[in-house]
Amino acid sequence: QVQLVESGGGLVQPGGSLRLSCAASGIIFSIYTMGWYRQAPGKQRELVARITSMGAIDYADFVKGRFTISRDNAKNTVYLQMASLKPEDTAVYYCNAVMGPLERWGQGTLVTVSS
């Protein structure tokens, strides 16, 4: 059974940092493109960052220079290091795994940026 389990969300003040983790099981993690998406209230889900099996990385323009995605294939885990957080970064953050037509989602973790 495929599972993607996110952790690390929470409440943080503007300008603060958080690190999200997504632990995968039931897949051959190293061959999947792993991504982080987010969905704010009343908005569509949007790509934040993704990293391919070869290590190529894409970032959404709104997080460039602030967020860093990385993966540890030995631990079947993908990370999202978030810095200089803004109130507009408040959203549920979802982990995504894609390989060809196969796609899986995690249950999401809430990040709230507020003073």
Protein Blocks (a to p, Z undefined) as FASTA:
>chain_A
ZZdddehiacddehiacddddddehiafklpccddddddehiacddfbdcdfkopacddf
klgokaccdddfklopacdddehiafklgccddddddehjbccddebjaddddZZ
